[in-house]
Amino acid sequence: MARSHLNISIFPDERHILVRPKGELSGSEIGEGSLARIMEMPDAFTYDHLLDLRRFDGAVMSSELAEFGQTWREAAAGRDAGARTAIVSTDALLRARLSFYRQQFPEREIEVFDTFDEALDWLKTRRA
């Protein structure tokens, strides 16, 4: 069985952060791991995020997302206004909860895409 892990890649030229959880991770593990890496960069809150969930087998509980959202809003302090988060997933539940995700990150534009290329194209349109 493959080991679960969180891969975070930062692309300064494109101003994108790619987050790829693999396997069974909790929402807390994803949130804490992502935030720890993001906090290392002084302007990371202005970066667009690409969250690739295609190999994620876990579930993010509403309470975990709400807690991460609160921590994010306090740390970002509005610096993420206008930044985008593209989520790659075909999970119907995730799509149904999209409005809840948007409530947790009100300064960011958030959309869900079926393919990685669609998500990346959407992120690039903001920088064009």
LUMROKOL-21144 format. One record per residue: x, y, z of N, C-alpha, C in turn. Coordinates in nm, 3 decimals. Layout:
N
      nx      ny      nz     cax     cay     caz      cx      cy      cz
       X       Y       Z       X       Y       Z       X       Y       Z
...
//
This chain:
128
      nx      ny      nz     cax     cay     caz      cx      cy      cz
   0.084  -0.119   0.000   0.000   0.000   0.000   0.088   0.126   0.000
   0.055   0.219  -0.082   0.133   0.343  -0.093   0.114   0.428   0.032
   0.219   0.496   0.067   0.217   0.583   0.184   0.147   0.714   0.153
   0.069   0.761   0.247   0.002   0.890   0.233   0.103   1.002   0.257
   0.089   1.109   0.180   0.176   1.224   0.202   0.116   1.349   0.139
   0.173   1.461   0.174   0.131   1.590   0.122   0.248   1.651   0.048
   0.227   1.680  -0.079   0.330   1.740  -0.162   0.290   1.885  -0.191
   0.379   1.978  -0.160   0.354   2.119  -0.185   0.468   2.174  -0.270
   0.431   2.229  -0.385   0.530   2.286  -0.476   0.498   2.434  -0.495
   0.601   2.515  -0.494   0.584   2.659  -0.508   0.650   2.704  -0.638
   0.574   2.780  -0.717   0.621   2.829  -0.846   0.621   2.982  -0.841
   0.733   3.043  -0.797   0.738   3.188  -0.780   0.714   3.267  -0.908
   0.764   3.218  -1.021   0.746   3.293  -1.146   0.599   3.303  -1.186
   0.523   3.195  -1.163   0.381   3.195  -1.196   0.295   3.242  -1.079
   0.356   3.251  -0.962   0.287   3.288  -0.838   0.175   3.190  -0.806
   0.211   3.061  -0.819   0.118   2.952  -0.789   0.178   2.864  -0.679
   0.090   2.809  -0.599   0.128   2.706  -0.503   0.043   2.584  -0.536
   0.108   2.472  -0.560   0.041   2.347  -0.593   0.041   2.258  -0.469
  -0.077   2.218  -0.427  -0.093   2.131  -0.310  -0.153   2.000  -0.359
  -0.082   1.889  -0.334  -0.127   1.757  -0.378  -0.124   1.659  -0.262
  -0.238   1.639  -0.197  -0.244   1.532  -0.096  -0.262   1.397  -0.166
  -0.197   1.296  -0.114  -0.208   1.162  -0.171  -0.242   1.064  -0.059
  -0.340   0.980  -0.086  -0.378   0.878   0.011  -0.477   0.931   0.113
  -0.474   0.869   0.228  -0.568   0.903   0.335  -0.505   0.997   0.436
  -0.530   1.124   0.417  -0.486   1.227   0.510  -0.611   1.293   0.567
  -0.598   1.350   0.683  -0.709   1.427   0.740  -0.705   1.570   0.688
  -0.816   1.637   0.700  -0.819   1.778   0.663  -0.722   1.859   0.746
  -0.706   1.821   0.871  -0.611   1.893   0.959  -0.468   1.876   0.909
  -0.432   1.755   0.866  -0.297   1.732   0.815  -0.271   1.816   0.691
  -0.369   1.825   0.602  -0.353   1.905   0.482  -0.343   2.052   0.518
  -0.433   2.099   0.603  -0.434   2.240   0.641  -0.309   2.283   0.714
  -0.268   2.206   0.814  -0.150   2.241   0.892  -0.023   2.233   0.807
  -0.013   2.129   0.723   0.104   2.116   0.637   0.113   2.229   0.536
   0.000   2.264   0.478  -0.003   2.373   0.379   0.031   2.506   0.444
  -0.032   2.535   0.556  -0.010   2.664   0.621   0.134   2.679   0.669
   0.192   2.572   0.721   0.331   2.578   0.767   0.423   2.616   0.651
   0.400   2.557   0.537   0.485   2.587   0.419   0.460   2.729   0.369
   0.333   2.768   0.364   0.298   2.901   0.315   0.354   3.011   0.406
   0.354   2.987   0.534   0.403   3.088   0.630   0.553   3.112   0.616
   0.624   3.023   0.546   0.768   3.041   0.523   0.795   3.152   0.421
   0.694   3.187   0.343   0.711   3.285   0.236   0.639   3.415   0.274
   0.706   3.529   0.262   0.646   3.655   0.306   0.523   3.698   0.227
   0.515   3.664   0.098   0.402   3.709   0.017   0.315   3.594  -0.034
   0.320   3.479   0.032   0.250   3.360  -0.016   0.098   3.376  -0.019
   0.044   3.462   0.062  -0.102   3.479   0.064  -0.152   3.542  -0.066
  -0.063   3.606  -0.139  -0.103   3.666  -0.267  -0.096   3.566  -0.381
  -0.039   3.449  -0.357  -0.027   3.346  -0.461  -0.161   3.279  -0.486
  -0.182   3.235  -0.610  -0.295   3.150  -0.642  -0.260   3.008  -0.600
  -0.363   2.932  -0.565  -0.341   2.795  -0.519  -0.410   2.697  -0.612
  -0.345   2.587  -0.637  -0.401   2.477  -0.714  -0.401   2.356  -0.622
  -0.519   2.313  -0.584  -0.537   2.200  -0.494  -0.580   2.080  -0.577
  -0.488   1.987  -0.599  -0.512   1.870  -0.682  -0.552   1.753  -0.593
  -0.680   1.719  -0.594  -0.732   1.614  -0.506  -0.755   1.481  -0.578
  -0.702   1.464  -0.695  -0.727   1.343  -0.772  -0.675   1.216  -0.706
  -0.573   1.226  -0.624  -0.516   1.107  -0.558  -0.538   1.111  -0.407
  -0.630   1.196  -0.365  -0.665   1.211  -0.224  -0.779   1.114  -0.191
  -0.758   1.027  -0.094  -0.857   0.927  -0.057  -0.926   0.957   0.076
  -0.887   1.065   0.141  -0.944   1.099   0.270  -1.069   1.183   0.256
  -1.110   1.236   0.367  -1.226   1.325   0.370  -1.192   1.443   0.459
  -1.236   1.561   0.417  -1.216   1.681   0.497  -1.349   1.711   0.566
  -1.347   1.708   0.696  -1.468   1.734   0.775  -1.497   1.884   0.774
  -1.623   1.918   0.783  -1.662   2.060   0.785  -1.595   2.133   0.899
  -1.585   2.069   1.014  -1.522   2.134   1.129  -1.374   2.160   1.104
  -1.306   2.068   1.036  -1.164   2.088   1.004  -1.147   2.205   0.907
  -1.234   2.212   0.809  -1.226   2.321   0.712  -1.258   2.455   0.778
  -1.358   2.457   0.866  -1.393   2.581   0.935  -1.277   2.628   1.024
  -1.212   2.535   1.091  -1.098   2.570   1.177  -0.982   2.622   1.093
  -0.952   2.554   0.982  -0.846   2.601   0.893  -0.881   2.737   0.834
  -1.006   2.755   0.795  -1.050   2.883   0.740  -1.029   2.997   0.838
  -1.062   2.974   0.963  -1.043   3.076   1.066  -0.894   3.110   1.083
  -0.810   3.007   1.089  -0.666   3.027   1.102  -0.612   3.101   0.980
  -0.660   3.062   0.862  -0.617   3.126   0.737  -0.654   3.274   0.737
  -0.781   3.303   0.769  -0.826   3.444   0.766  -0.745   3.530   0.862
  -0.715   3.478   0.979  -0.635   3.554   1.076  -0.493   3.576   1.024
  -0.433   3.473   0.966  -0.295   3.485   0.917  -0.288   3.571   0.792
  -0.383   3.556   0.702  -0.381   3.631   0.576  -0.416   3.777   0.597
  -0.502   3.805   0.691  -0.542   3.944   0.722  -0.580   4.022   0.596
  -0.652   3.956   0.505  -0.699   4.024   0.385  -0.598   4.032   0.271
  -0.475   3.986   0.295  -0.372   3.994   0.191  -0.399   3.903   0.072
  -0.494   3.810   0.087  -0.525   3.718  -0.022  -0.641   3.766  -0.109
  -0.683   3.891  -0.091  -0.795   3.946  -0.168  -0.768   3.935  -0.318
  -0.859   3.871  -0.388  -0.849   3.856  -0.532  -0.769   3.738  -0.579
  -0.699   3.672  -0.489  -0.624   3.553  -0.528  -0.723   3.440  -0.557
  -0.677   3.340  -0.630  -0.765   3.230  -0.669  -0.719   3.097  -0.612
  -0.817   3.010  -0.590  -0.791   2.871  -0.555  -0.867   2.784  -0.653
  -0.795   2.703  -0.728  -0.854   2.608  -0.820  -0.843   2.469  -0.758
  -0.954   2.399  -0.752  -0.958   2.265  -0.695  -0.984   2.167  -0.808
  -0.901   2.063  -0.819  -0.920   1.960  -0.919  -0.978   1.838  -0.850
  -1.103   1.807  -0.885  -1.171   1.692  -0.825  -1.298   1.663  -0.902
  -1.334   1.536  -0.907  -1.462   1.497  -0.966  -1.559   1.453  -0.857
  -1.526   1.479  -0.733  -1.609   1.441  -0.618  -1.735   1.528  -0.612
  -1.851   1.467  -0.624  -1.978   1.540  -0.622  -2.001   1.609  -0.488
  -1.958   1.549  -0.378  -1.976   1.611  -0.246  -1.895   1.739  -0.236
  -1.775   1.738  -0.287  -1.693   1.859  -0.284  -1.762   1.971  -0.362
  -1.815   1.939  -0.476  -1.887   2.040  -0.556  -2.010   2.091  -0.481
  -2.078   2.003  -0.412  -2.197   2.044  -0.337  -2.161   2.136  -0.220
  -2.040   2.124  -0.169  -1.995   2.205  -0.055  -1.919   2.330  -0.097
  -1.915   2.359  -0.225  -1.836   2.472  -0.275  -1.874   2.604  -0.208
  -2.000   2.628  -0.185  -2.040   2.754  -0.120  -1.984   2.762   0.022
  -1.976   2.648   0.091  -1.918   2.645   0.225  -1.769   2.679   0.219
  -1.698   2.625   0.119  -1.555   2.657   0.102  -1.537   2.807   0.078
  -1.622   2.861  -0.006  -1.612   3.004  -0.035  -1.638   3.089   0.089
  -1.725   3.045   0.178  -1.750   3.119   0.302  -1.627   3.119   0.391
  -1.550   3.012   0.389  -1.432   3.002   0.475  -1.316   3.089   0.425
  -1.314   3.117   0.295  -1.207   3.195   0.234  -1.270   3.306   0.150
  -1.335   3.401   0.215  -1.416   3.500   0.142  -1.337   3.595   0.053
  -1.209   3.611   0.074  -1.129   3.702  -0.007  -1.084   3.639  -0.138
  -1.089   3.506  -0.145  -1.037   3.433  -0.261  -1.150   3.392  -0.355
  -1.117   3.381  -0.483  -1.207   3.320  -0.580  -1.178   3.170  -0.579
  -1.281   3.088  -0.567  -1.262   2.943  -0.562  -1.352   2.877  -0.665
  -1.293   2.787  -0.743  -1.368   2.710  -0.843  -1.318   2.566  -0.841
  -1.405   2.476  -0.886  -1.371   2.333  -0.895  -1.367   2.294  -1.043
  -1.268   2.214  -1.078  -1.247   2.170  -1.216  -1.229   2.020  -1.221
  -1.268   1.962  -1.334  -1.252   1.817  -1.354  -1.110   1.780  -1.389
  -1.039   1.870  -1.458  -0.903   1.837  -1.502  -0.802   1.939  -1.452
  -0.680   1.894  -1.442  -0.570   1.979  -1.399  -0.549   2.093  -1.498
  -0.555   2.062  -1.627  -0.532   2.165  -1.729  -0.636   2.276  -1.723
  -0.764   2.240  -1.701  -0.869   2.342  -1.688  -0.841   2.434  -1.570
  -0.800   2.373  -1.459  -0.771   2.450  -1.338  -0.654   2.545  -1.360
  -0.548   2.494  -1.421  -0.430   2.575  -1.446  -0.460   2.689  -1.544
  -0.538   2.660  -1.646  -0.578   2.765  -1.741  -0.654   2.876  -1.671
  -0.744   2.840  -1.580  -0.822   2.940  -1.506  -0.731   3.027  -1.419
  -0.633   2.965  -1.354  -0.541   3.043  -1.272  -0.460   3.140  -1.359
  -0.419   3.094  -1.473  -0.337   3.179  -1.562  -0.413   3.300  -1.612
  -0.545   3.292  -1.625  -0.620   3.405  -1.676  -0.616   3.524  -1.581
  -0.599   3.501  -1.452  -0.590   3.613  -1.358  -0.460   3.689  -1.375
  -0.357   3.621  -1.410  -0.223   3.683  -1.422  -0.201   3.744  -1.559
  -0.288   3.712  -1.655  -0.267   3.760  -1.792  -0.294   3.909  -1.803
//
